[in-house]
């Protein structure tokens, strides 16, 4: 293992408080719509959620979304097609990960 001044590389040479990549946000007040739909298990993959957003199928608070990077925050109402129906959810809490279904469902309320 490489070391940096006697410490391991992972702990000493990398700033763990910095974003993992250039586009990542550390602010948990909002989250990208594609990431949110993936975390809430409303989309099977993040790329599928991004495709929905880019196609303009999703609305946030009644405004049409045309980019996957659109920010969503707590108390926003998200509307998206679900087969022949329309699904409207209100975001109650920000999910931290793509966890089990019960954890995902506790973050939103069907409206």
C-alpha positions, -999 to 999 in steps of 0.1 A, spaced: 0 0 0 12 35 -8 16 60 19 16 97 21 37 111 50 32 78 70 -6 77 65 -26 57 40 -34 72 7 -72 70 11 -73 89 44 -44 114 39 -41 123 3 -77 125 -8 -101 151 5 -131 131 15 -152 162 20 -148 171 -17 -173 158 -42 -165 124 -57 -169 139 -92 -172 173 -106 -210 173 -110 -219 159 -76 -236 182 -51 -230 179 -14 -261 199 -7 -288 175 5 -315 202 3 -321 192 -33 -314 162 -56 -315 156 -93 -348 142 -106 -333 112 -123 -314 102 -91 -346 108 -70 -368 85 -92 -341 59 -90 -337 61 -52 -375 60 -48 -377 29 -69 -400 46 -94 -375 39 -122 -356 7 -126 -324 25 -136 -311 61 -134 -306 62 -171 -343 53 -176 -353 81 -153 -330 105 -172 -347 94 -205 -381 102 -190 -369 136 -179 -352 145 -212 -384 135 -231 -405 159 -210 -427 133 -194 -421 145 -158 -435 176 -141 -423 192 -109 -448 215 -92 -467 216 -125 -437 227 -146 -425 204 -173 -390 191 -168 -368 187 -199 -335 178 -183 -324 151 -159 -305 175 -138 -336 194 -127 -334 199 -89 -362 186 -66 -366 195 -30 -387 184 -1 -424 193 -4 -423 193 -42 -450 175 -61 -437 153 -89 -461 140 -116 -451 112 -141 -469 88 -163 -473 52 -150 -487 30 -178 -522 44 -187 -524 63 -154 -506 94 -140 -487 91 -107 -485 122 -85 -463 121 -54 -453 147 -28 -417 144 -15 -417 142 23 -380 135 29 -348 133 9 -337 97 3 -300 91 11 -297 59 -10 -316 33 -31 -327 12 -2 -355 -13 3 -391 -5 -9 -403 3 26 -376 29 31 -383 44 -3 -420 46 2 -415 64 35 -400 93 16 -431 102 -4 -469 104 -2 -493 96 -31 -514 127 -38 
